[in-house]
Amino acid sequence: MTAIDDAPRADASRVDLPITGMTCAACARRVETKLGRAPGVRRAAVNFATARATVEYDPDATGTRQLVGTVRDVGYGVTGTARAEFVVDDSARPSGSAAPLERRLTAIPGVVDAGFDPATMRVWAEYLPSATDATHVRREIEAFGYDVHPAARAADEATAVDAEAAARTDEVRALRRRFAVAAVLSLPVLALAMAHGRVPLFDRPWINWLQLALTTPVVLYSGRQFYRGAWAAFRHRAADMNTLIAVGTGTAYLYSVAATVAPGAVTGGAGRGPAAGTHGAPVYFEAAGVIVALVLLGRLLEARAKGRAGDAVRRLAGLQARTARVVRAGAEVDVAVEAVVPGDVVVVRPGEKIPVDGRVLAGTSAVDESMLTGESLPVEKGPGDAVFGATVNATGSFRFEVTKVGRDTALQQIVRLVEDAQGAKAPIARLADVVSGIFTPVVLCVAIATFVGWFVLSPPEVRLAAALVNFVAVLIIACPCALGLATPTAIMVGTGRGAELGVLIKGGDALETAHRLRTLVLDKTGTITEGRPALADVVTLGAESGDEVLRLAASAERGSEHPVGAALVRGAEARGLRLADATAFAALPGHGIEATVDGRRVLAGTAKLLASRGVDAAPADSLAAALAAAGTTPVHVAVDGRIAGLVAVADRVRPEARAAVAALKGLGLDVVMMTGDTRHAAAVVARQVGIDRVLAEALPAEKAAEVKRLQQADGRRVGMVGDGINDAPALAQADVGIAIGTGTDVAMEASDVTLVRGDLWGVVTALALSRATIRTVRQNLFWAFVYNAVGIPIAAGLLYPLTGWLLSPVLASAAMSVSSVSVVANSLRLRRFRAPAARAR
């Protein structure tokens, strides 16, 4: 695969194409090759796991329309497009041909097609939301000289993203329907085939006709995609798993049809005998039907795993605020967020989402930026500070000037980071698909050589029957049931067992890659720690006891929305303290709170707050420094104008974290911790759990970049464990992303593995399960290859000169079935997989 690791050069454009119809890694290679050779394309990479093609191209030589046409010419589709419609007024320019405007619109990177009807003055554009948007299209129309009015149907990019998900859902639904038809109709055919010649009731002339009637819908309807895929591969002088399935099932079916319609022609006039039962020539309808059903089952399982690849982007897009309160003509007006432009002044009230990026003009507040930094404590904001779209205003009101909108905001940059990481991730090699590219032409050559040899060397009266039967035997025994089931059955059982153990694995890629990991990156907040502040310590400096200091502070904080205050309240309630009602409560953003509790004046917050109220906080300075050095956040508490003590809060380390880190190191992994927290706080946590390597104060882009750097160092496979939205780009960039289940939905959707119980020890379980599953896959592939290596020569008649043995298609079909059953049985052993032994706390 041609990897696209860097941003496109200044003179190049880049687009991601969501592709449908790919059924194996060979399909992805074929699309990638055709795109890479298309005029104007500089680099192309197709990710089979996410069904996306990432293309860098020269916009002067080609465009999105031509790239989509190339994909469709190869036999695949592009989905997930949006449609924007506009009504225009040409009063600003003379009327003319529609072609110039259409050419201008289709030149926009991401626009698939466009049209202009001068009679109705309607302009429409079909585009990929990952590359452009309706606003960009409208601006190009206006730049061309037309005035744009709202159309009856407005573009909705959320609908466009949902269209891609709907296409994936339709694909899974179609596979499920075809599999159901194949399974229902193939089972009675298999029963009839097993009973034919053995049970007198079924030894009738009409049995073959009944099998023909039952198998024909399976082949023509359920198996249609295999034959279409094989034809597409043939047109491009290639071979894949579709070719093997189509040749094997098609030959068995066509031979059986001929044997049913004209048995004498197939057997050379000897239509009766032990091999044929008592009526006609032998038929192999059951082979064609069962093969189609089993392979459809494998593809259904794979399609269901891949279908959720775009959920992370959809959830990220859903975080965006829909409206903004903008100051227009001196009044506050609610407008759609798409109407906000740089330079606007936006008003944000407590509890509201910040709609776009900007800089505070007036007011102070605390903003929950956990979606960006992953840290649970809100960030104090005042005039001059930057704020980011989709973060949540916690306390005060403020006004800010808009600096970035649309695709330039921090949220949209995270979206692009996730998309880029998913697009550049190399697909896991499918050994069976790679081998099939060589195996298929070899089998066809062997089958043809078998037919010619037996036709030439056999007596004239039986030459056609002997040549055809042995030709079919080779194709049937070479049919890739065992080869095609080797990987999906093991992955199916492995992922099912993982779910029972609280480890959700989205697909086979994660299992195939996890056992090769050499470096594991752990996020701190919510992964190594519990993800929310909790009471850590109480230190007294006055006459009040520790419980009394905590009770007064917690009672005062009950009216606060700040996470630190909530931690004090939880800590006091855990100690069984009876909290009182506070009066005269006032929150001072950035400093703390003041209130009256049981008639006593209580201050809780920073040393600056105490100083502003005339309280001497100097006696607490050394204690506060010691608490901060221990990785906690100290809160000064003053009662009736004097310092009473300090209460400290901290994000506690998970109880299993140290043991899990030690176990991961025992597996030979280099464990790294990354966090958006300060270097000092990160170092404290790292020491507690035994991690030596730390990257602190890391923003989402820096986390993804660090994972990428680790991947490039000595060709390492890197895993990432996280729980926050800020971890999503790094989770997607990693070879295997593992999300703590108690974290955000976006992190879980961007990852490959989710730990449902939020237990870090689940990482150890996931890696052990990966190794067991891949070991089973390798065993399955070994026996599948051995089966073909031994069975094909025997089917061709290699042993006939020495022993007089021939492998009839009936036995070939039985051997094929036995090989498939053995592969499934070996995979089922994974149901007995046990998680690693309980760890010491």
C-alpha positions in Angstrom: 0.0 0.0 0.0 1.2 3.5 -0.8 1.0 5.3 2.6 -0.1 8.9 2.8 1.6 10.1 5.9 2.1 13.8 5.3 -0.2 16.7 4.5 -0.6 17.3 0.8 1.8 19.7 -0.9 0.6 23.2 -1.5 0.0 22.5 -5.2 -1.9 19.3 -4.5 -5.4 18.5 -3.2 -6.5 15.6 -1.1 -9.8 13.7 -0.8 -11.2 10.7 1.1 -13.5 8.5 -0.9 -15.9 6.2 1.1 -15.9 3.0 -1.1 -18.6 0.3 -1.2 -18.4 -3.2 -2.7 -14.9 -4.3 -1.5 -15.0 -7.8 -0.2 -11.3 -8.6 0.4 -7.8 -7.1 0.6 -7.3 -7.9 -3.1 -10.2 -5.6 -3.9 -8.6 -2.8 -2.0 -5.3 -3.4 -3.8 -7.1 -3.3 -7.2 -8.8 0.0 -6.4 -5.5 1.4 -5.1 -3.6 0.4 -8.2 -6.2 1.9 -10.5 -6.4 5.2 -8.6 -2.6 5.3 -8.3 -2.3 5.1 -12.1 -5.1 7.6 -12.9 -4.0 10.8 -14.6 -3.1 13.5 -12.1 -2.9 11.2 -9.1 0.2 11.6 -7.0 -0.4 9.1 -4.2 -3.3 6.8 -3.3 -4.0 4.5 -0.4 -7.0 2.3 0.1 -7.8 1.1 3.6 -9.9 -2.1 3.4 -10.7 -2.0 7.1 -12.4 1.5 6.9 -13.4 1.2 3.3 -11.8 4.5 2.4 -9.5 5.6 -0.4 -7.2 8.6 0.4 -6.0 10.3 -2.7 -3.6 13.1 -3.3 -3.9 14.6 -6.7 -3.1 17.6 -9.0 -6.3 19.7 -9.2 -5.2 21.0 -12.6 -5.1 17.5 -14.1 -8.0 15.7 -12.4 -10.8 16.2 -9.8 -13.1 14.3 -7.5 -15.5 13.5 -10.3 -12.8 11.8 -12.3 -11.6 9.9 -9.2 -15.1 8.7 -8.4 -15.4 7.6 -12.0 -12.2 5.6 -11.8 -13.5 3.8 -8.7 -16.8 3.0 -10.4 -15.0 1.8 -13.6 -13.2 -0.8 -11.5 -16.6 -2.1 -10.3 -17.0 -0.4 -6.9 -19.1 2.4 -5.6 -18.6 5.7 -3.6 -21.1 6.5 -0.9 -21.8 9.1 1.8 -22.3 12.2 -0.5 -24.4 15.2 0.3 -26.5 17.3 -2.1 -26.8 21.1 -1.9 -29.3 23.1 -3.9 -29.5 26.8 -4.4 -31.8 29.2 -6.2 -29.7 31.9 -7.9 -30.4 35.3 -9.4 -28.4 36.3 -12.5 -29.1 40.0 -12.4 -25.5 40.6 -11.4 -24.2 39.0 -14.6 -25.5 38.3 -18.2 -27.1 34.9 -18.9 -24.9 32.3 -20.4 -24.1 28.7 -20.7 -24.4 26.4 -17.7 -21.1 24.7 -18.5 -18.7 27.3 -17.0 -20.4 27.3 -13.6 -20.6 23.6 -13.6 -16.9 23.3 -14.4 -16.1 25.8 -11.6 -18.1 23.8 -9.1 -16.7 20.4 -10.1 -13.2 21.8 -9.7 -13.8 22.2 -6.0 -12.0 19.4 -4.1 -14.7 17.0 -2.8 -17.4 17.9 -5.3 -18.5 14.8 -7.2 -20.9 16.3 -9.6 -22.8 19.6 -10.2 -25.5 21.0 -12.4 -27.2 24.3 -13.4 -30.6 24.6 -15.0 -30.9 28.1 -16.5 -34.7 27.7 -16.9 -35.4 27.4 -13.2 -32.1 29.1 -12.0 -31.4 26.1 -9.8 -27.8 25.1 -9.0 -27.1 21.8 -7.3 -23.8 20.1 -6.2 -23.1 16.6 -4.9 -20.1 16.6 -2.6 -18.2 14.7 0.1 -18.7 16.3 3.5 -15.2 15.1 4.6 -13.7 17.3 1.9 -15.9 20.4 1.5 -19.3 21.8 2.6 -22.3 23.7 1.3 -20.9 27.0 2.4 -17.9 26.6 0.2 -20.1 25.7 -2.8 -22.3 28.8 -2.1 -19.3 31.0 -2.0 -18.0 29.7 -5.3 -21.4 30.4 -6.9 -21.4 33.9 -5.5 -17.8 34.4 -6.7 -18.9 33.4 -10.2 -21.3 36.4 -10.1 -24.7 35.0 -9.0 -26.8 36.1 -6.0 -27.8 33.0 -4.0 -31.2 32.6 -2.3 -32.2 29.8 0.1 -33.3 26.7 -1.8 -36.4 24.6 -1.0 -34.0 21.9 0.1 -31.0 23.0 2.1 -27.9 20.9 2.5 -27.5 19.1 5.8 -24.1 17.6 6.3 -25.3 15.6 9.3 -27.7 13.9 6.9 -24.7 13.3 4.5 -22.7 11.6 7.1 -25.7 9.5 8.0 -26.1 8.5 4.4 -22.7 6.8 4.5 -23.8 4.9 7.6 -27.1 4.0 5.9 -25.2 2.6 2.9 -23.1 0.4 5.2 -26.2 -0.7 7.0 -27.9 -1.6 3.7 -24.8 -3.6 2.7 -25.0 -5.7 6.0 -28.8 -6.1 5.5 -28.3 -7.4 2.0 -25.7 -9.9 3.1 -28.0 -11.1 5.9 -30.8 -11.5 3.4 -28.7 -13.4 0.9 -27.2 -15.6 3.6 -30.7 -16.5 5.0 -31.9 -17.5 1.5 -28.7 -19.6 1.0 -28.9 -21.3 4.4 -32.6 -22.2 4.2 -32.4 -23.6 0.6 -29.0 -25.3 1.0 -29.8 -27.4 4.1 -32.5 -29.6 2.4 -30.2 -30.0 -0.7 -27.4 -31.2 1.6 -29.8 -33.6 3.3 -31.0 -35.0 -0.1 -27.4 -35.4 -1.3 -26.4 -37.3 1.8 -29.5 -39.6 1.5 -29.4 -40.1 -2.3 -28.4 -43.7 -3.1 -28.7 -44.7 0.6 -32.3 -44.1 1.4 -34.7 -45.7 -1.1 -37.3 -43.0 -0.6 -35.0 -40.4 -2.0 -33.7 -42.6 -4.9 -36.1 -41.2 -7.4 -35.7 -39.5 -10.8 -37.2 -36.2 -9.6 -34.6 -35.8 -6.7 -32.0 -34.1 -9.0 -34.7 -31.8 -10.4 -35.7 -30.9 -6.8 -32.1 -30.1 -5.9 -31.8 -28.0 -9.1 -34.9 -26.0 -8.1 -33.6 -25.4 -4.6 -30.0 -24.6 -5.6 -30.7 -22.2 -8.5 -31.9 -19.3 -6.3 -28.9 -19.8 -4.1 -26.5 -19.5 -7.0 -28.3 -16.8 -9.0 -29.4 -14.7 -6.1 -27.3 -15.3 -3.0 -24.1 -16.0 -5.0 -24.6 -13.2 -7.5 -22.0 -10.9 -5.8 -19.3 -13.6 -6.2 -19.9 -13.9 -9.9 -20.0 -10.2 -10.4 -16.8 -9.8 -8.4 -15.1 -12.5 -10.4 -16.1 -10.9 -13.6 -14.8 -7.5 -12.5 -11.5 -9.1 -11.5 -11.3 -11.0 -14.8 -11.9 -7.7 -16.7 -8.9 -6.3 -15.0 -6.8 -9.4 -15.4 -6.8 -10.2 -11.7 -8.0 -13.0 -9.4 -9.2 -13.0 -5.9 -11.4 -14.9 -3.5 -14.5 -14.1 -5.6 -12.8 -15.9 -8.5 -12.2 -19.0 -6.5 -15.7 -19.1 -5.2 -17.3 -18.4 -8.6 -15.2 -21.0 -10.4 -15.8 -23.7 -7.8 -19.5 -23.1 -7.2 -20.2 -22.2 -10.8 -18.5 -25.3 -12.2 -20.3 -27.6 -9.7 -23.6 -26.0 -10.5 -23.3 -26.1 -14.3 -22.0 -29.6 -14.2 -24.9 -30.7 -12.0 -27.4 -28.9 -14.3 -25.9 -30.8 -17.3 -26.0 -34.1 -15.3 -29.7 -33.5 -14.5 -30.8 -32.4 -17.9 -28.7 -34.8 -20.0 -27.1 -37.5 -17.8 -26.1 -39.6 -20.7 -24.0 -36.9 -22.2 -22.1 -36.5 -19.0 -21.5 -40.2 -18.3 -20.9 -41.1 -21.9 -24.1 -43.2 -22.0 -23.4 -44.9 -18.7 -26.1 -43.1 -16.8 -26.4 -45.7 -14.1 -24.0 -47.2 -11.7 -22.7 -47.2 -8.2 -21.3 -43.7 -8.4 -24.5 -42.3 -9.8 -26.9 -44.1 -7.7 -29.7 -45.7 -9.7 -30.9 -42.7 -11.7 -28.7 -40.5 -13.9 -25.3 -39.0 -13.3 -23.9 -37.8 -10.0 -24.8 -34.2 -9.1 -23.1 -31.7 -6.7 -25.7 -29.1 -6.1 -25.0 -29.3 -2.3 -21.4 -28.2 -2.9 -22.5 -25.1 -4.8 -25.2 -24.1 -2.3 -23.3 -24.8 1.0 -20.2 -23.0 -0.2 -22.2 -19.9 -1.1 -23.9 -20.0 2.3 -20.7 -20.4 4.4 -18.8 -17.7 2.6 -21.7 -15.3 2.9 -21.7 -16.0 6.6 -18.0 -15.0 6.8 -18.5 -11.8 4.8 -21.5 -10.9 6.9 -19.5 -11.1 10.1 -16.7 -9.0 8.6 -19.1 -6.4 7.1 -20.8 -5.9 10.5 -17.4 -5.3 12.2 -16.4 -2.7 9.5 -19.7 -1.0 9.4 -19.1 1.2 12.5 -15.8 2.7 11.2 -17.4 6.1 10.7 -19.2 6.4 14.0 -16.4 8.3 15.6 -16.6 11.1 13.1 -20.4 11.2 13.4 -20.3 11.5 17.1 -17.6 14.2 16.9 -19.7 16.2 14.5 -22.6 15.9 16.9 -20.7 17.8 19.6 -20.9 21.0 17.6 -23.4 23.6 18.9 -26.3 24.2 16.5 -26.9 27.9 17.3 -24.9 30.9 18.6 -26.0 34.1 20.4 -24.4 36.8 18.4 -24.4 40.6 19.0 -25.9 42.2 15.9 -26.8 45.9 15.7 -26.5 46.1 19.5 -28.9 43.3 20.2 -28.4 39.6 21.0 -29.7 37.4 18.2 -29.7 33.6 18.0 -28.4 32.4 14.6 -27.3 29.1 13.1 -23.7 28.4 13.8 -23.1 28.2 10.1 -24.0 32.0 9.9 -21.3 33.0 12.4 -18.2 34.6 10.8 -14.8 35.7 12.2 -15.1 39.0 14.0 -18.6 38.4 15.4 -19.1 38.9 19.1 -20.8 35.9 20.8 -22.4 35.8 24.2 -22.2 32.6 26.3 -24.2 32.0 29.5 -23.6 29.3 32.2 -24.2 25.8 31.1 -24.1 26.5 27.4 -21.8 25.1 24.8 -19.3 27.5 23.2 -20.3 27.4 19.5 -17.0 28.3 17.8 -13.4 29.2 18.6 -12.6 32.7 19.8 -11.0 35.0 22.4 -12.7 36.4 25.5 -13.5 40.1 25.4 -15.3 40.6 28.7 -16.4 38.4 31.7 -14.9 35.5 33.6 -15.9 31.9 33.9 -14.7 28.3 34.2 -14.9 26.2 31.0 -15.0 22.5 30.9 -12.5 21.6 28.2 -12.3 17.9 28.9 -13.4 17.2 25.3 -10.1 18.9 24.2 -7.6 18.3 27.0 -9.1 15.2 28.7 -8.7 16.8 32.1 -11.6 16.8 34.6 -10.9 20.2 36.2 -12.4 23.2 34.4 -10.1 25.9 33.1 -10.6 29.5 34.3 -11.1 32.0 31.5 -10.9 35.8 31.5 -10.3 38.6 29.0 -7.7 37.6 26.4 -8.0 33.9 26.9 -8.8 31.5 24.0 -12.0 29.5 24.1 -12.9 26.5 21.8 -16.1 25.4 20.1 -18.0 22.4 21.7 -16.5 23.1 25.1 -19.0 23.8 27.9 -19.2 27.0 29.9 -19.6 26.0 33.6 -20.2 29.1 35.7 -20.0 32.7 34.6 -21.2 34.6 31.5 -18.7 36.1 29.0 -18.4 37.6 25.6 -15.8 36.5 23.0 -14.7 37.5 19.6 -14.9 34.8 17.0 -11.5 33.8 15.5 -12.2 30.5 13.7 -15.3 28.9 12.2 -16.3 25.8 10.2 -13.4 23.5 9.3 -10.9 25.7 11.1 -12.2 25.2 14.6 -10.4 22.9 17.1 -13.3 20.4 17.0 -13.2 20.1 13.2 -9.4 19.7 13.4 -9.9 16.7 15.7 -12.4 15.3 13.2 -9.8 15.6 10.4 -7.2 14.1 12.6 -9.4 11.0 13.1 -10.2 10.8 9.4 -6.6 11.2 8.4 -5.4 8.6 10.9 -8.0 6.1 9.8 -7.3 6.8 6.1 -3.5 6.3 6.5 -3.7 3.2 8.7 -2.3 0.3 6.6 -4.8 -2.6 6.3 -3.9 -5.8 7.9 -2.6 -8.3 5.4 -5.2 -11.0 4.5 -3.0 -14.0 3.9 -5.8 -16.0 2.2 -6.5 -13.1 -0.2 -2.8 -12.7 -1.0 -2.4 -16.4 -1.7 -5.6 -16.5 -3.7 -4.1 -14.2 -6.3 -1.6 -16.9 -7.1 -3.6 -19.9 -6.0 -6.6 -19.3 -8.4 -4.7 -19.3 -11.7 -2.7 -22.3 -10.6 -5.8 -24.3 -9.7 -7.4 -23.3 -13.0 -4.3 -24.5 -14.9 -4.3 -27.7 -12.9 -8.0 -28.3 -13.6 -7.6 -27.6 -17.3 -4.5 -29.8 -17.5 -6.5 -32.5 -15.7 -9.3 -32.3 -18.2 -7.0 -32.4 -21.2 -5.0 -35.3 -19.8 -7.9 -37.5 -19.0 -9.7 -36.6 -22.3 -6.6 -37.6 -24.3 -5.6 -40.7 -22.4 -9.1 -42.2 -21.6 -10.9 -44.6 -23.8 -13.2 -42.8 -26.4 -16.4 -44.1 -24.9 -15.7 -42.5 -21.4 -13.3 -39.7 -22.2 -15.7 -36.9 -21.7 -17.2 -38.3 -18.5 -13.7 -39.1 -17.1 -12.3 -35.7 -18.1 -15.2 -33.7 -16.8 -15.6 -35.6 -13.5 -11.9 -35.2 -12.6 -12.0 -31.6 -13.8 -14.9 -30.9 -11.4 -13.2 -32.9 -8.6 -10.1 -30.6 -8.8 -12.2 -27.5 -8.7 -14.5 -28.6 -5.9 -11.7 -29.8 -3.7 -9.8 -26.6 -4.4 -12.9 -24.4 -3.5 -11.7 -22.2 -0.7 -14.2 -23.0 2.0 -11.6 -23.9 4.6 -9.3 -21.1 3.3 -12.1 -18.6 3.5 -13.3 -19.7 6.9 -9.9 -20.0 8.5 -9.8 -16.4 9.6 -13.4 -15.2 10.1 -14.5 -18.2 12.2 -11.5 -17.8 14.6 -12.2 -14.0 14.8 -15.9 -14.6 15.3 -15.3 -16.9 18.3 -12.4 -14.8 19.6 -14.5 -11.6 19.6 -17.5 -13.3 21.1 -15.3 -14.7 23.9 -13.8 -11.2 24.4 -17.3 -9.7 24.8 -18.0 -12.3 27.5 -14.9 -11.1 29.3 -15.7 -7.4 28.9 -13.4 -6.7 26.0 -15.3 -5.5 22.9 -13.3 -5.9 19.7 -14.8 -4.3 16.6 -13.2 -6.5 14.0 -10.4 -8.9 13.0 -7.9 -6.1 12.3 -7.4 -5.4 16.0 -7.0 -9.1 16.8 -4.5 -9.6 14.0 -2.4 -6.6 15.0 -2.5 -6.6 18.8 -0.2 -9.6 19.2 2.5 -7.6 17.3 2.4 -4.6 19.6 5.7 -3.5 21.0 4.8 -0.1 22.5 1.6 0.7 24.5 0.7 4.4 25.2 -1.6 5.0 28.1 -3.6 8.2 28.6 -3.5 9.4 32.2 -6.9 10.9 33.2 -9.7 8.4 33.1 -7.4 5.6 32.0 -4.6 5.3 34.7 -6.6 7.5 37.0 -10.4 7.4 37.8 -11.1 10.5 35.8 -12.7 12.8 38.4 -11.3 14.7 41.4 -11.8 13.1 44.8 -11.0 14.2 48.4 -7.4 13.3 49.1 -6.4 14.9 52.4 -7.5 17.4 55.1 -4.9 19.5 57.1 -5.9 21.7 60.0 -4.3 25.0 61.0 -6.7 26.3 63.6 -8.9 25.1 66.4 -11.3 23.3 64.2 -10.9 19.5 63.7 -10.3 18.0 60.3 -13.9 16.8 60.0 -15.2 20.3 61.0 -13.0 22.0 58.4 -14.2 19.6 55.7 -17.9 19.9 56.9 -17.8 23.7 56.7 -16.1 23.8 53.3 -18.4 21.1 51.8 -21.5 22.8 53.2 -20.3 26.1 51.5 -19.5 24.2 48.3 -22.9 22.6 48.0 -24.1 25.6 46.0 -21.1 25.5 43.6 -21.1 23.8 40.2 -17.3 23.4 40.3 -15.9 19.8 40.1 -13.6 20.6 43.1 -16.6 21.6 45.2 -18.4 18.4 44.1 -15.4 16.4 45.2 -15.5 18.0 48.7 -19.2 17.3 49.0 -18.7 13.6 48.1 -15.8 13.3 50.5 -17.8 14.8 53.4 -20.7 12.5 52.7 -18.4 9.5 52.5 -17.2 10.3 56.0 -20.8 10.6 57.2 -20.6 14.3 58.0 -23.9 16.2 58.3 -23.8 19.1 55.9 -25.6 22.4 56.7 -27.4 24.8 54.4 -25.3 27.7 53.3 -26.6 31.3 53.0 -25.1 34.4 51.3 -23.4 32.1 48.8 -21.2 33.8 46.1 -19.1 32.0 43.5 -16.0 33.9 42.5 -14.8 32.4 39.1 -11.2 31.6 39.2 -10.8 32.1 42.9 -13.3 30.1 44.9 -16.5 30.6 46.9 -17.7 32.4 50.0 -20.8 31.6 52.1 -22.2 31.6 55.6 -22.6 28.2 57.3 -24.2 27.9 60.7 -23.6 31.6 61.2 -19.9 31.4 60.4 -18.3 33.1 57.4 -16.5 30.5 55.3 -14.1 31.1 52.4 -12.9 28.2 50.3 -10.5 28.7 47.3 -7.1 30.1 46.5 -4.7 32.0 48.7 -5.5 35.1 46.6 -9.1 34.8 47.6 -8.2 34.8 51.3 -5.8 37.7 50.8 -8.5 39.7 49.0 -10.7 39.3 52.1 -8.0 40.2 54.5 -7.1 36.7 55.7 -3.5 35.9 56.2 -2.8 32.6 54.3 1.0 32.6 54.8 0.9 29.9 57.6 -0.5 27.5 54.9 2.1 28.2 52.2 4.5 25.3 53.0 1.7 22.8 53.5 0.0 23.9 50.2 3.4 23.5 48.4 3.8 20.0 49.9 0.3 19.0 48.8 0.9 20.3 45.3 4.2 18.4 45.1 2.3 15.2 46.0 0.1 15.7 42.9 -3.0 17.1 44.6 -4.9 20.4 44.3 -5.0 22.3 47.7 -8.0 24.4 48.6 -7.6 27.0 51.4 -10.4 27.2 53.9 -10.9 30.2 56.2 -13.5 30.5 58.9 -14.5 33.8 60.5 -11.6 35.7 59.0 -8.7 33.3 59.9 -7.1 30.3 58.1 -8.6 27.1 59.4 -6.9 24.5 57.2 -6.4 23.0 53.7 -8.4 20.3 51.9 -6.8 18.6 49.0 -8.4 16.9 46.0 -6.8 14.7 43.4 -7.7 12.4 40.6 -7.0 9.0 42.2 -5.0 6.2 40.4 -7.1 3.2 39.6 -6.4 0.4 42.1 -5.4 -2.1 39.4 -3.2 0.3 37.4 0.2 -0.6 38.9 -0.3 -4.3 38.6 -1.6 -3.9 35.0 1.4 -1.8 34.0 3.7 -4.5 35.5 1.9 -7.2 33.6 2.1 -5.3 30.4 5.9 -4.8 30.9 6.0 -8.6 31.6 4.6 -9.1 28.1 7.6 -7.3 26.6 5.8 -4.0 26.0 7.3 -0.6 26.4 4.7 1.4 28.3 4.4 5.2 27.8 2.1 7.7 29.5 0.7 10.7 27.7 -1.5 13.4 29.2 -2.6 17.0 28.8 -1.9 17.6 32.5 1.2 19.4 33.8 4.6 17.8 33.9 4.7 17.7 37.6 1.3 16.1 38.1 2.1 13.6 35.3 5.4 12.6 36.9 3.6 12.0 40.3 1.2 9.6 38.7 3.8 7.9 36.6 5.9 7.1 39.7 2.9 5.6 41.5 2.2 3.1 38.7 5.8 2.4 37.6 6.0 4.2 34.2 9.3 5.7 33.3 8.4 7.5 30.1 6.0 10.4 30.2 4.7 13.0 27.6 2.9 15.8 29.5 0.9 18.9 28.4 0.0 17.2 25.1 -2.9 18.4 23.0 -4.8 16.0 20.7 -2.6 16.7 17.7 0.6 16.2 19.7 -0.7 12.9 21.1 -1.4 11.6 17.6 2.0 12.9 16.4 3.7 11.1 19.2 2.0 7.8 18.4 3.0 8.3 14.7 6.6 9.0 15.8 6.7 5.8 17.9 5.3 3.9 14.9 8.1 5.1 12.7 10.8 4.3 15.2 12.2 0.9 14.3 8.9 0.0 12.6 7.2 -0.5 15.9 3.5 -1.5 16.3 2.0 0.9 18.7 -1.2 0.6 20.8 -3.0 3.5 22.5 -5.3 3.3 25.5 -7.5 6.3 26.3 -11.0 7.4 27.3 -11.5 11.0 26.2 -12.5 12.8 23.0 -9.0 14.3 23.1 -7.6 10.8 22.7 -9.7 10.0 19.6 -7.0 11.1 17.0 -4.3 9.1 18.8 -6.6 6.1 19.1 -7.3 6.2 15.4 -3.6 6.8 14.6 -2.4 3.8 16.7 -2.2 0.3 15.1 -4.6 -0.7 17.8 -6.7 1.8 19.8 -8.1 0.6 23.1 -10.8 2.7 24.8 -11.8 2.6 28.5 -15.5 1.9 28.4 -16.3 4.4 31.1 -15.0 7.2 28.9 -16.6 9.1 26.0 -18.5 7.5 23.1 -16.2 9.2 20.6 -13.2 7.6 22.1 -14.9 4.2 22.0 -16.0 4.6 18.4 -12.5 5.8 17.3 -10.9 2.8 18.9 -10.5 -0.8 17.8 -11.1 -2.3 21.3 -13.3 -1.1 24.1 -13.0 -2.2 27.8 -16.6 -2.3 29.0 -15.8 -2.5 32.7 -13.3 0.4 32.6 -10.7 -1.9 34.1 -7.2 -1.3 32.9 -6.5 -5.0 33.4 -8.7 -5.6 30.4 -5.8 -4.5 28.3 -3.8 -7.5 29.4 -6.8 -9.7 28.7 -7.2 -8.2 25.2 -3.6 -8.8 24.3 -3.7 -12.4 25.6 -6.9 -13.1 23.6 -5.3 -11.6 20.5 -2.4 -14.0 20.8 -4.6 -17.0 21.3 -6.9 -16.0 18.4 -4.0 -15.4 15.9 -2.5 -18.7 16.9 -5.8 -20.4 16.0 -5.9 -18.5 12.7 -2.5 -19.7 11.8 -3.4 -23.3 12.7 -6.5 -23.0 10.5 -4.6 -21.6 7.6 -2.0 -24.3 7.9 -4.5 -27.1 7.7 -6.5 -25.4 4.9 -3.3 -25.2 2.8 -2.3 -28.7 3.6 -5.8 -29.9 2.6 -5.4 -28.2 -0.8 -1.8 -29.2 -1.2 -2.7 -32.9 -0.7 -6.2 -33.0 -2.1 -5.7 -31.3 -5.5 -3.0 -33.7 -6.8 -5.2 -36.7 -5.7 -8.2 -35.2 -7.4 -6.2 -34.7 -10.5 -5.4 -38.4 -10.6 -1.8 -38.3 -9.5 -2.1 -41.6 -7.6 -4.1 -43.4 -10.3 -1.1 -44.9 -12.2 0.3 -46.3 -8.9 -2.8 -47.3 -7.0 -5.8 -47.0 -9.4 -7.3 -44.5 -7.0 -9.5 -41.7 -8.2 -11.2 -39.0 -6.1 -14.7 -38.7 -7.2 -16.4 -35.3 -6.9 -18.6 -36.8 -4.2 -15.6 -37.6 -2.1 -14.0 -34.2 -3.0 -17.1 -32.5 -1.7 -17.0 -34.6 1.5 -13.3 -33.7 1.9 -14.1 -30.1 1.4 -16.9 -30.3 4.0 -14.6 -32.1 6.5 -11.9 -29.5 6.1 -14.4 -26.7 6.8 -15.8 -28.5 9.8 -12.3 -29.0 11.2 -11.5 -25.4 10.8 -14.7 -24.4 12.6 -14.1 -26.9 15.3 -10.6 -25.7 15.9 -11.9 -22.1 16.1 -14.5 -23.1 18.7 -11.8 -24.1 21.1 -11.4 -20.3 21.7 -14.6 -20.5 23.7 -12.6 -22.0 26.5 -10.2 -19.1 26.6 -9.6 -17.8 30.2 -8.6 -14.3 31.2 -5.2 -14.0 32.9 -5.1 -14.9 36.6 -6.4 -12.4 39.1 -3.9 -9.7 39.9 -2.6 -8.5 43.2 -3.9 -5.1 44.1 
